[in-house]
Amino acid sequence: MTVDGRLMAMREAARRLQEENDRAETLRLKGDGGGGTSDGMEQRVSRLEKTVDQMSKDIGDMRVDVATLKENVRHLPTKPWMFTTLVGMLTALAAVVAIIVRFVPPAH
C-alpha cells in the first residue's frame, strides 16, 4: 500500500472514530433501573484498540517508506555534478569536432 493509501486509510479510521464518538455523546445517562452508563463499552474499546493497532502498523510502514525515499534522494545527482558532466561532454564534443575539421579533407 502506498503512503497516500495509508494516509487515506488513517483519515477514514479517524473519521469513523469521530462518528462513533459523536454517537456516544448523543446517548444520555440512564436513570434508575440498572444497566449503568457504560453499556457496550467493551465493544467500543475493543474496536478502538484494533484501530489504534492498525494505525500503529501503518505509521511504522510509513516510517520505512520515508527512510527509503530519503536514501533514494541521497543518491540523486547534484547540480554541480550535472554541470561538471555537461561541461565535460561539451568539451569532448568540441575536441571531436576540432579533430574532424583539422584532419578530414573537405569534399570537392
MMTF fields as JSON, N, C-alpha, C and O atoms, coordinates in Angstrom:
{
  "mmtfVersion": "1.0.0",
  "mmtfProducer": "UNKNOWN",
  "numBonds": 431,
  "numAtoms": 432,
  "numGroups": 108,
  "numChains": 1,
  "numModels": 1,
  "chainsPerModel": [1],
  "groupsPerChain": [108],
  "chainIdList": ["A"],
  "bondAtomList": [4, 2, 8, 6, 12, 10, 16, 14, 20, 18, 24, 22, 28, 26, 32, 30, 36, 34, 40, 38, 44, 42, 48, 46, 52, 50, 56, 54, 60, 58, 64, 62, 68, 66, 72, 70, 76, 74, 80, 78, 84, 82, 88, 86, 92, 90, 96, 94, 100, 98, 104, 102, 108, 106, 112, 110, 116, 114, 120, 118, 124, 122, 128, 126, 132, 130, 136, 134, 140, 138, 144, 142, 148, 146, 152, 150, 156, 154, 160, 158, 164, 162, 168, 166, 172, 170, 176, 174, 180, 178, 184, 182, 188, 186, 192, 190, 196, 194, 200, 198, 204, 202, 208, 206, 212, 210, 216, 214, 220, 218, 224, 222, 228, 226, 232, 230, 236, 234, 240, 238, 244, 242, 248, 246, 252, 250, 256, 254, 260, 258, 264, 262, 268, 266, 272, 270, 276, 274, 280, 278, 284, 282, 288, 286, 292, 290, 296, 294, 300, 298, 304, 302, 308, 306, 312, 310, 316, 314, 320, 318, 324, 322, 328, 326, 332, 330, 336, 334, 340, 338, 344, 342, 348, 346, 352, 350, 356, 354, 360, 358, 364, 362, 368, 366, 372, 370, 376, 374, 380, 378, 384, 382, 388, 386, 392, 390, 396, 394, 400, 398, 404, 402, 408, 406, 412, 410, 416, 414, 420, 418, 424, 422, 428, 426],
  "bondOrderList": [1, 1, 1, 1, 1, 1, 1, 1, 1, 1, 1, 1, 1, 1, 1, 1, 1, 1, 1, 1, 1, 1, 1, 1, 1, 1, 1, 1, 1, 1, 1, 1, 1, 1, 1, 1, 1, 1, 1, 1, 1, 1, 1, 1, 1, 1, 1, 1, 1, 1, 1, 1, 1, 1, 1, 1, 1, 1, 1, 1, 1, 1, 1, 1, 1, 1, 1, 1, 1, 1, 1, 1, 1, 1, 1, 1, 1, 1, 1, 1, 1, 1, 1, 1, 1, 1, 1, 1, 1, 1, 1, 1, 1, 1, 1, 1, 1, 1, 1, 1, 1, 1, 1, 1, 1, 1, 1],
  "groupList": [{"groupName": "MET", "atomNameList": ["N", "CA", "C", "O"], "elementList": ["N", "C", "C", "O"], "formalChargeList": [0, 0, 0, 0], "bondAtomList": [1, 0, 2, 1, 3, 2], "bondOrderList": [1, 1, 2], "singleLetterCode": "M", "chemCompType": "L-PEPTIDE LINKING"}, {"groupName": "THR", "atomNameList": ["N", "CA", "C", "O"], "elementList": ["N", "C", "C", "O"], "formalChargeList": [0, 0, 0, 0], "bondAtomList": [1, 0, 2, 1, 3, 2], "bondOrderList": [1, 1, 2], "singleLetterCode": "T", "chemCompType": "L-PEPTIDE LINKING"}, {"groupName": "VAL", "atomNameList": ["N", "CA", "C", "O"], "elementList": ["N", "C", "C", "O"], "formalChargeList": [0, 0, 0, 0], "bondAtomList": [1, 0, 2, 1, 3, 2], "bondOrderList": [1, 1, 2], "singleLetterCode": "V", "chemCompType": "L-PEPTIDE LINKING"}, {"groupName": "ASP", "atomNameList": ["N", "CA", "C", "O"], "elementList": ["N", "C", "C", "O"], "formalChargeList": [0, 0, 0, 0], "bondAtomList": [1, 0, 2, 1, 3, 2], "bondOrderList": [1, 1, 2], "singleLetterCode": "D", "chemCompType": "L-PEPTIDE LINKING"}, {"groupName": "GLY", "atomNameList": ["N", "CA", "C", "O"], "elementList": ["N", "C", "C", "O"], "formalChargeList": [0, 0, 0, 0], "bondAtomList": [1, 0, 2, 1, 3, 2], "bondOrderList": [1, 1, 2], "singleLetterCode": "G", "chemCompType": "PEPTIDE LINKING"}, {"groupName": "ARG", "atomNameList": ["N", "CA", "C", "O"], "elementList": ["N", "C", "C", "O"], "formalChargeList": [0, 0, 0, 0], "bondAtomList": [1, 0, 2, 1, 3, 2], "bondOrderList": [1, 1, 2], "singleLetterCode": "R", "chemCompType": "L-PEPTIDE LINKING"}, {"groupName": "LEU", "atomNameList": ["N", "CA", "C", "O"], "elementList": ["N", "C", "C", "O"], "formalChargeList": [0, 0, 0, 0], "bondAtomList": [1, 0, 2, 1, 3, 2], "bondOrderList": [1, 1, 2], "singleLetterCode": "L", "chemCompType": "L-PEPTIDE LINKING"}, {"groupName": "ALA", "atomNameList": ["N", "CA", "C", "O"], "elementList": ["N", "C", "C", "O"], "formalChargeList": [0, 0, 0, 0], "bondAtomList": [1, 0, 2, 1, 3, 2], "bondOrderList": [1, 1, 2], "singleLetterCode": "A", "chemCompType": "L-PEPTIDE LINKING"}, {"groupName": "GLU", "atomNameList": ["N", "CA", "C", "O"], "elementList": ["N", "C", "C", "O"], "formalChargeList": [0, 0, 0, 0], "bondAtomList": [1, 0, 2, 1, 3, 2], "bondOrderList": [1, 1, 2], "singleLetterCode": "E", "chemCompType": "L-PEPTIDE LINKING"}, {"groupName": "GLN", "atomNameList": ["N", "CA", "C", "O"], "elementList": ["N", "C", "C", "O"], "formalChargeList": [0, 0, 0, 0], "bondAtomList": [1, 0, 2, 1, 3, 2], "bondOrderList": [1, 1, 2], "singleLetterCode": "Q", "chemCompType": "L-PEPTIDE LINKING"}, {"groupName": "ASN", "atomNameList": ["N", "CA", "C", "O"], "elementList": ["N", "C", "C", "O"], "formalChargeList": [0, 0, 0, 0], "bondAtomList": [1, 0, 2, 1, 3, 2], "bondOrderList": [1, 1, 2], "singleLetterCode": "N", "chemCompType": "L-PEPTIDE LINKING"}, {"groupName": "LYS", "atomNameList": ["N", "CA", "C", "O"], "elementList": ["N", "C", "C", "O"], "formalChargeList": [0, 0, 0, 0], "bondAtomList": [1, 0, 2, 1, 3, 2], "bondOrderList": [1, 1, 2], "singleLetterCode": "K", "chemCompType": "L-PEPTIDE LINKING"}, {"groupName": "SER", "atomNameList": ["N", "CA", "C", "O"], "elementList": ["N", "C", "C", "O"], "formalChargeList": [0, 0, 0, 0], "bondAtomList": [1, 0, 2, 1, 3, 2], "bondOrderList": [1, 1, 2], "singleLetterCode": "S", "chemCompType": "L-PEPTIDE LINKING"}, {"groupName": "ILE", "atomNameList": ["N", "CA", "C", "O"], "elementList": ["N", "C", "C", "O"], "formalChargeList": [0, 0, 0, 0], "bondAtomList": [1, 0, 2, 1, 3, 2], "bondOrderList": [1, 1, 2], "singleLetterCode": "I", "chemCompType": "L-PEPTIDE LINKING"}, {"groupName": "HIS", "atomNameList": ["N", "CA", "C", "O"], "elementList": ["N", "C", "C", "O"], "formalChargeList": [0, 0, 0, 0], "bondAtomList": [1, 0, 2, 1, 3, 2], "bondOrderList": [1, 1, 2], "singleLetterCode": "H", "chemCompType": "L-PEPTIDE LINKING"}, {"groupName": "PRO", "atomNameList": ["N", "CA", "C", "O"], "elementList": ["N", "C", "C", "O"], "formalChargeList": [0, 0, 0, 0], "bondAtomList": [1, 0, 2, 1, 3, 2], "bondOrderList": [1, 1, 2], "singleLetterCode": "P", "chemCompType": "L-PEPTIDE LINKING"}, {"groupName": "TRP", "atomNameList": ["N", "CA", "C", "O"], "elementList": ["N", "C", "C", "O"], "formalChargeList": [0, 0, 0, 0], "bondAtomList": [1, 0, 2, 1, 3, 2], "bondOrderList": [1, 1, 2], "singleLetterCode": "W", "chemCompType": "L-PEPTIDE LINKING"}, {"groupName": "PHE", "atomNameList": ["N", "CA", "C", "O"], "elementList": ["N", "C", "C", "O"], "formalChargeList": [0, 0, 0, 0], "bondAtomList": [1, 0, 2, 1, 3, 2], "bondOrderList": [1, 1, 2], "singleLetterCode": "F", "chemCompType": "L-PEPTIDE LINKING"}],
  "groupTypeList": [0, 1, 2, 3, 4, 5, 6, 0, 7, 0, 5, 8, 7, 7, 5, 5, 6, 9, 8, 8, 10, 3, 5, 7, 8, 1, 6, 5, 6, 11, 4, 3, 4, 4, 4, 4, 1, 12, 3, 4, 0, 8, 9, 5, 2, 12, 5, 6, 8, 11, 1, 2, 3, 9, 0, 12, 11, 3, 13, 4, 3, 0, 5, 2, 3, 2, 7, 1, 6, 11, 8, 10, 2, 5, 14, 6, 15, 1, 11, 15, 16, 0, 17, 1, 1, 6, 2, 4, 0, 6, 1, 7, 6, 7, 7, 2, 2, 7, 13, 13, 2, 5, 17, 2, 15, 15, 7, 14],
  "groupIdList": [1, 2, 3, 4, 5, 6, 7, 8, 9, 10, 11, 12, 13, 14, 15, 16, 17, 18, 19, 20, 21, 22, 23, 24, 25, 26, 27, 28, 29, 30, 31, 32, 33, 34, 35, 36, 37, 38, 39, 40, 41, 42, 43, 44, 45, 46, 47, 48, 49, 50, 51, 52, 53, 54, 55, 56, 57, 58, 59, 60, 61, 62, 63, 64, 65, 66, 67, 68, 69, 70, 71, 72, 73, 74, 75, 76, 77, 78, 79, 80, 81, 82, 83, 84, 85, 86, 87, 88, 89, 90, 91, 92, 93, 94, 95, 96, 97, 98, 99, 100, 101, 102, 103, 104, 105, 106, 107, 108],
  "secStructList": [7, 7, 2, 2, 2, 2, 2, 2, 2, 2, 2, 2, 2, 2, 2, 2, 2, 2, 2, 2, 2, 2, 2, 2, 2, 2, 1, 7, 7, 7, 7, 1, 1, 1, 7, 7, 1, 7, 6, 6, 2, 2, 2, 2, 2, 2, 2, 2, 2, 2, 2, 2, 2, 2, 2, 2, 2, 2, 2, 2, 2, 2, 2, 2, 2, 2, 2, 2, 2, 2, 2, 2, 2, 2, 6, 1, 7, 7, 2, 2, 2, 2, 2, 2, 2, 2, 2, 2, 2, 2, 2, 2, 2, 2, 2, 2, 2, 2, 2, 2, 2, 2, 2, 1, 7, 7, 7, 7],
  "xCoordList": [0.857, 0.0, 0.905, 1.917, 0.545, 1.362, 1.159, 0.249, 2.018, 1.91, 0.583, -0.074, 0.177, -1.102, -2.258, -3.208, -2.168, -3.217, -3.308, -4.399, -2.15, -2.146, -2.701, -3.453, -2.326, -2.863, -4.378, -5.085, -4.872, -6.323, -6.996, -8.057, -6.395, -6.964, -6.979, -7.944, -5.902, -5.847, -6.894, -7.53, -7.07, -8.094, -9.48, -10.314, -9.73, -11.021, -11.236, -12.331, -10.192, -10.309, -10.58, -11.393, -9.912, -10.139, -11.562, -12.2, -12.059, -13.432, -14.438, -15.403, -14.189, -15.098, -15.072, -16.113, -13.863, -13.76, -14.529, -15.212, -14.422, -15.144, -16.641, -17.374, -17.113, -18.539, -19.008, -20.072, -18.21, -18.575, -18.605, -19.492, -17.65, -17.603, -18.826, -19.429, -19.196, -20.377, -21.636, -22.493, -21.748, -22.912, -22.941, -24.002, -21.77, -21.705, -22.11, -22.735, -21.765, -22.106, -23.601, -24.136, -24.273, -25.712, -26.493, -27.647, -25.856, -26.533, -26.571, -25.586, -27.668, -27.823, -27.559, -27.69, -27.192, -27.027, -28.374, -29.413, -28.318, -29.55, -29.96, -29.131, -31.225, -31.75, -31.753, -30.964, -32.641, -32.754, -33.191, -33.772, -32.918, -33.346, -32.184, -32.396, -30.978, -29.815, -29.276, -29.715, -28.321, -27.732, -26.503, -25.648, -26.408, -25.235, -25.164, -26.1, -24.041, -23.885, -22.841, -22.523, -22.297, -21.221, -21.597, -20.747, -22.877, -23.288, -22.541, -22.442, -22.019, -21.324, -19.912, -19.262, -19.438, -18.112, -17.027, -16.07, -17.152, -16.138, -16.001, -14.889, -17.127, -17.09, -16.427, -15.614, -16.775, -16.199, -14.699, -13.929, -14.285, -12.856, -12.112, -11.008, -12.71, -12.082, -11.881, -10.814, -12.904, -12.779, -11.71, -10.923, -11.677, -10.655, -9.252, -8.335, -9.084, -7.765, -7.331, -6.171, -8.242, -7.906, -7.517, -6.554, -8.277, -7.99, -6.638, -5.865, -6.343, -5.052, -3.912, -2.867, -4.101, -3.072, -2.801, -1.646, -3.865, -3.699, -3.015, -2.164, -3.381, -2.746, -1.253, -0.424, -0.92, 0.488, 1.268, 2.394, 0.674, 1.331, 1.521, 2.583, 0.488, 0.57, 1.66, 2.4, 1.762, 2.792, 4.174, 5.098, 4.324, 5.6, 5.969, 7.122, 4.99, 5.235, 5.616, 6.493, 4.957, 5.274, 6.687, 7.378, 7.12, 8.488, 9.497, 10.506, 9.218, 10.103, 10.096, 11.147, 8.913, 8.807, 9.574, 10.274, 9.446, 10.151, 11.656, 12.406, 12.108, 13.545, 14.05, 15.146, 13.256, 13.634, 13.72, 14.663, 12.736, 12.755, 13.978, 14.626, 14.292, 15.462, 16.736, 17.615, 16.837, 18.02, 18.102, 19.182, 16.976, 16.97, 17.339, 18.073, 16.851, 17.159, 18.65, 19.245, 19.244, 20.675, 21.518, 22.607, 21.028, 21.79, 21.471, 22.016, 20.612, 20.321, 21.519, 22.225, 21.75, 22.874, 22.637, 21.508, 23.738, 23.646, 23.819, 24.256, 23.49, 23.649, 25.11, 25.389, 26.064, 27.468, 27.909, 28.638, 27.471, 27.854, 27.283, 27.982, 26.01, 25.394, 26.093, 26.331, 26.423, 27.104, 28.481, 28.846, 29.246, 30.581, 30.492, 31.291, 29.536, 29.363, 29.007, 29.55, 28.105, 27.713, 28.902, 29.119, 29.657, 30.829, 31.841, 32.423, 32.051, 32.971, 32.522, 33.338, 31.222, 30.706, 30.812, 31.154, 30.523, 30.644, 32.101, 32.385, 33.018, 34.444, 34.885, 35.613, 34.45, 34.794, 34.21, 34.883, 32.983, 32.356, 33.112, 33.333, 33.509, 34.275, 35.607, 36.06, 36.246, 37.521, 37.329, 38.145, 36.26, 35.976, 35.732, 36.252, 34.955, 34.683, 35.977, 36.204, 36.831, 38.099, 38.993, 39.645, 39.032, 39.834, 39.294, 40.055, 37.966, 37.361, 37.689, 38.084, 37.529, 37.795, 39.275, 39.59, 40.163, 41.606, 42.104, 42.91, 41.629, 42.222, 41.391, 41.927, 40.133, 39.319, 39.36, 39.011, 39.793, 39.856, 38.468, 37.534, 38.312, 36.995, 36.579, 37.422, 35.318, 34.793, 34.675, 34.229, 35.077, 35.005, 33.874, 33.684],
  "yCoordList": [-1.165, 0.0, 1.231, 1.265, 2.218, 3.413, 4.303, 4.089, 5.293, 6.235, 6.972, 7.174, 7.382, 8.068, 7.164, 7.609, 5.901, 4.959, 4.779, 4.71, 4.705, 4.566, 5.812, 5.722, 6.982, 8.216, 8.277, 8.693, 7.861, 7.856, 6.887, 7.195, 5.712, 4.731, 5.281, 5.085, 5.972, 6.549, 7.653, 7.766, 8.469, 9.512, 8.896, 9.391, 7.818, 7.131, 6.556, 6.658, 5.95, 5.4, 6.514, 6.342, 7.643, 8.769, 9.298, 9.663, 9.341, 9.802, 8.867, 9.313, 7.543, 6.575, 6.721, 6.665, 6.91, 7.102, 8.344, 8.329, 9.416, 10.641, 10.402, 10.871, 9.672, 9.376, 8.561, 8.829, 7.555, 6.745, 7.604, 7.455, 8.49, 9.388, 10.295, 10.518, 10.819, 11.681, 10.917, 11.444, 9.654, 8.841, 8.576, 8.615, 8.304, 8.01, 9.237, 9.095, 10.436, 11.655, 11.929, 12.593, 11.415, 11.661, 10.79, 11.084, 9.711, 8.869, 9.608, 10.221, 9.543, 10.212, 9.221, 8.009, 9.756, 8.913, 8.315, 8.972, 7.054, 6.371, 6.757, 7.099, 6.691, 6.951, 5.667, 4.758, 5.598, 4.4, 3.22, 3.398, 2.042, 0.857, -0.033, -1.067, 0.329, -0.524, -0.358, 0.504, -1.199, -1.152, -0.259, -0.431, 0.683, 1.549, 2.484, 2.58, 3.169, 4.129, 3.682, 4.425, 2.473, 2.042, 0.788, -0.065, 0.675, -0.459, -0.396, 0.669, -1.527, -1.597, -1.032, -0.915, -0.682, -0.068, -1.042, -0.632, -2.302, -3.299, -3.387, -3.449, -3.392, -3.465, -2.226, -2.33, -1.066, 0.173, 0.232, 0.625, -0.151, -0.14, -1.134, -0.849, -2.302, -3.309, -2.772, -2.951, -2.114, -1.523, -0.445, -0.363, 0.377, 1.424, 0.831, 1.331, -0.237, -0.872, -1.443, -1.3, -2.082, -2.619, -1.504, -1.628, -0.425, 0.699, 1.313, 1.616, 1.499, 2.073, 1.138, 1.601, -0.175, -1.126, -1.016, -1.014, -0.926, -0.803, 0.504, 0.542, 1.578, 2.872, 2.821, 3.415, 2.116, 1.976, 1.224, 1.597, 0.17, -0.571, 0.32, 0.309, 1.093, 1.986, 3.033, 3.339, 3.578, 4.581, 3.94, 4.553, 2.723, 2.019, 1.795, 1.979, 1.398, 1.212, 2.529, 2.562, 3.607, 4.909, 5.349, 5.976, 5.028, 5.369, 4.656, 5.239, 3.398, 2.652, 3.294, 3.451, 3.66, 4.302, 5.616, 5.902, 6.412, 7.696, 7.467, 8.18, 6.479, 6.178, 5.744, 6.126, 4.95, 4.52, 5.719, 5.83, 6.612, 7.81, 8.672, 9.18, 8.839, 9.641, 9.03, 9.748, 7.71, 7.028, 7.21, 7.455, 7.093, 7.273, 8.696, 8.901, 9.67, 11.061, 11.331, 12.138, 10.66, 10.839, 10.473, 11.018, 9.564, 9.08, 9.82, 9.478, 10.809, 11.59, 12.485, 12.931, 12.749, 13.617, 15.048, 15.537, 15.705, 17.081, 18.039, 17.626, 19.284, 20.283, 20.433, 20.476, 20.515, 20.616, 19.415, 19.572, 18.214, 17.021, 17.112, 16.823, 17.513, 17.615, 18.693, 18.491, 19.831, 20.906, 20.44, 20.662, 19.794, 19.303, 18.278, 18.313, 17.374, 16.363, 17.012, 16.634, 17.981, 18.667, 19.407, 19.33, 20.11, 20.823, 19.835, 20.092, 18.714, 17.7, 17.132, 16.942, 16.855, 16.308, 17.324, 16.963, 18.583, 19.618, 19.812, 20.038, 19.725, 19.831, 18.678, 18.882, 17.472, 16.304, 16.438, 16.117, 16.902, 17.103, 18.15, 17.974, 19.24, 20.278, 19.723, 20.075, 18.856, 18.259, 17.352, 17.373, 16.556, 15.673, 16.505, 16.179, 17.563, 18.427, 19.071, 19.155, 19.527, 20.145, 19.148, 19.512, 17.906, 16.87, 16.593, 16.464, 16.505, 16.261, 17.404, 17.167, 18.629, 19.786, 19.836, 20.198, 19.484, 19.571, 18.482, 18.761, 17.25, 16.121, 15.565, 14.832, 15.88, 15.359, 16.392, 17.554, 15.962, 16.902, 17.318, 16.521, 18.52, 18.965, 18.176, 17.783, 17.965, 17.249, 18.203, 19.338, 17.748, 18.58, 18.227, 18.841],
  "zCoordList": [0.0, 0.0, 0.0, 0.701, -0.772, -0.883, 0.339, 1.14, 0.464, 1.572, 1.493, 2.514, 0.277, 0.117, 0.53, 1.174, 0.156, 0.533, 2.034, 2.599, 2.673, 4.134, 4.803, 5.774, 4.277, 4.854, 4.698, 5.616, 3.534, 3.327, 4.285, 4.827, 4.506, 5.431, 6.848, 7.587, 7.226, 8.57, 8.726, 9.774, 7.678, 7.753, 7.88, 8.638, 7.141, 7.208, 8.606, 9.159, 9.178, 10.525, 11.532, 12.441, 11.381, 12.284, 12.132, 13.12, 10.897, 10.666, 11.341, 11.963, 11.202, 11.844, 13.357, 14.011, 13.919, 15.368, 15.799, 16.823, 15.023, 15.36, 15.305, 16.176, 14.284, 14.188, 15.382, 15.941, 15.779, 16.942, 18.194, 19.034, 18.319, 19.474, 19.482, 20.532, 18.315, 18.229, 18.62, 19.329, 18.149, 18.51, 20.004, 20.626, 20.584, 22.018, 22.833, 23.884, 22.368, 23.093, 23.062, 23.949, 22.034, 21.946, 22.937, 23.252, 23.429, 24.411, 25.746, 26.159, 26.382, 27.669, 28.807, 28.638, 29.945, 31.13, 31.497, 31.443, 31.87, 32.226, 33.644, 34.488, 33.866, 35.201, 36.017, 35.76, 36.999, 37.825, 36.978, 35.907, 37.444, 36.736, 36.349, 35.715, 36.703, 36.447, 35.042, 34.28, 34.722, 33.399, 33.347, 32.479, 34.255, 34.284, 33.093, 32.3, 32.98, 31.889, 30.883, 29.954, 31.053, 30.153, 29.376, 29.116, 29.004, 28.178, 26.851, 26.241, 26.406, 25.137, 25.172, 24.133, 26.359, 26.465, 26.021, 25.364, 26.358, 25.981, 24.463, 23.938, 23.766, 22.305, 21.71, 20.792, 22.234, 21.71, 21.976, 21.1, 23.167, 23.493, 22.618, 22.154, 22.386, 21.531, 20.115, 19.528, 19.566, 18.223, 18.204, 17.26, 19.237, 19.312, 19.37, 18.717, 20.151, 20.264, 18.913, 18.526, 18.202, 16.886, 15.916, 15.159, 15.953, 15.057, 15.379, 14.47, 16.656, 17.062, 16.666, 16.21, 16.835, 16.422, 14.919, 14.491, 14.126, 12.671, 12.317, 11.428, 13.007, 12.746, 13.109, 12.419, 14.18, 14.572, 13.5, 13.169, 12.961, 11.879, 10.659, 10.037, 10.314, 9.155, 9.347, 8.412, 10.546, 10.822, 10.716, 10.181, 11.216, 11.083, 9.623, 9.232, 8.82, 7.38, 6.709, 5.846, 7.106, 6.509, 6.895, 6.092, 8.108, 8.503, 7.607, 7.21, 7.294, 6.398, 5.011, 4.389, 4.532, 3.215, 3.18, 2.208, 4.228, 4.272, 4.312, 3.646, 5.086, 5.134, 3.763, 3.354, 3.053, 1.709, 0.766, -0.018, 0.841, -0.001, 0.309, -0.606, 1.584, 1.956, 1.393, 0.916, 1.445, 0.914, -0.597, -1.135, -1.28, -2.735, -3.12, -4.088, -2.391, -2.686, -2.478, -3.193, -1.505, -1.25, -2.466, -2.653, -3.285, -4.432, -5.738, -6.787, -5.682, -6.878, -7.206, -6.302, -8.505, -8.871, -8.389, -8.362, -8.008, -7.547, -8.722, -9.796, -8.534, -9.594, -10.004, -11.202, -9.061, -9.503, -10.335, -11.315, -9.949, -10.714, -12.121, -13.092, -12.244, -13.573, -14.405, -15.595, -13.795, -14.518, -14.995, -16.15, -14.109, -14.472, -15.595, -16.532, -15.51, -16.548, -17.884, -18.922, -17.862, -19.093, -19.713, -20.923, -18.9, -19.406, -19.988, -21.042, -19.309, -19.817, -21.145, -22.048, -21.276, -22.53, -23.66, -24.786, -23.373, -24.406, -24.824, -26.0, -23.87, -24.183, -25.071, -26.042, -24.745, -25.557, -26.957, -27.937, -27.067, -28.372, -29.185, -30.383, -28.526, -29.225, -29.71, -30.799, -28.916, -29.319, -30.532, -31.454, -30.543, -31.679, -32.94, -34.007, -32.825, -33.973, -34.46, -35.667, -33.541, -33.929, -34.664, -35.643, -34.211, -34.877, -36.276, -37.235, -36.379, -37.692, -38.647, -39.788, -38.19, -39.035, -39.438, -40.572, -38.542, -38.793, -39.749, -40.637, -39.574, -40.286, -41.436, -42.266, -41.513, -42.632, -43.747, -43.537, -44.95, -46.067, -46.523, -46.437, -46.995, -47.461, -48.72, -49.527, -48.86, -50.034, -51.206, -51.036, -52.428, -53.628, -54.493, -55.543]
}
